[in-house]
Amino acid sequence: MASGPTTYWDYIKVEELLALQTGLEDDEAALSNDEIMFIVVHQIDELWFKLAIRELVSVRDLFAQEHVREQSLATAVRGIRRAALLFQQAAGHFALMETLTTRDYLAFRDKLSPASGFQSAQMREIEIIMGLGEAERLPLGHETYQQALRYPDGSGSPASRRVERRLHDRPSLREAIEAWLHRTPIDGSVPDGPDDAARVTAFIDAFLAAQRDEINEIKTRAMDNALTEQDRERLDKRYQGELAAARSWLEARDVEVGDDESRRAYRSRVRAALVFIESYRELPLLAWPREVIDAIVALEQAFTIFRQRHARMVERVIGRRTGTGGSAGVAYLDQTALAYRVFSDVWATRTVLLRRAVLPPLRHPERYGFADADE
């Protein structure tokens, strides 16, 4: 530790930072302003990713506890929303990158080959922490993402070792939050309570009955305004399909059970918890859980927009040519923006929610109020 008063430049390591923009040269004077900007933007992105990883791990660790105290949910929400804001900041850098013309970029692009942004280990870490499964990944081309992180001779690199460590860092944020949701009291019932399965089923049935009445009313009005019999048949089929899809989703009929029926029951209870929290969010003990869910939506939305914004920047600067690392370039980036959804159940909940006036009444609303001071 340096003696004497602390200076800004020592604390921030300003001189060390400013010496890191040389690229493949010994002296940054050999680089154009365009290349220096390209390097700086990516370095800043990696610093944002570092902060996002720290926030996501802290939130994951909080939800990985066997008992998550209600008082700690505000801290979790702050961490999730900070990570979302970090992705927004990173996405904003693409406007600066777009000041590069195609010719400007091509002047130094060959230096990068076969390097690629696909080799950002921290980007892969973020995906792993959030809960993107290995089977959900899209193929880059002839190699896997793990192979792309190794040195050209196949040996391990700091990037590959970083990601390998993260793969063993369980649970993911999605797994931890789903375990927390699974423990949510639904209509006063908890997973290890008596007749919990029956009580959760009763809640689902009551909710779906309310949804059926609501959709049938909407369908009646829509069919009254239909111009032809074909229109009425189309509307009837569409609304009936919406009802069937809601039941299938809440009962987790899309989950393959194999020899383990509990997988479907687990997923169904997680989804019921999401609907329960969103529907009765005014109850005191559900207010912060609902904030958690909304923050998760904001997080994944920001990450998705980052991917989409990246794709449009690349297309604007270099079109749809093959990426420096041999990927399909823009086409690959567009695919990941569509396919890499981690919290799909949280998003799907929006499709089945009802307005407050038609929700079925709760059996035990008193269990979701604040405890008395002397309790």
PyMOL commands that set and color helices and strands:
alter all, ss='L'
color gray80, all
select helices_A, chain A and resi 8-12+14-18+28-30+33-63+70-97+102-109+117-119+121-130+134-136+145-148+158-167+173-182+196-224+229-250+262-279+284-318+330-339+344-352+356-358+365-368
alter helices_A, ss='H'
color red, helices_A
deselect
rebuild
show_as cartoon
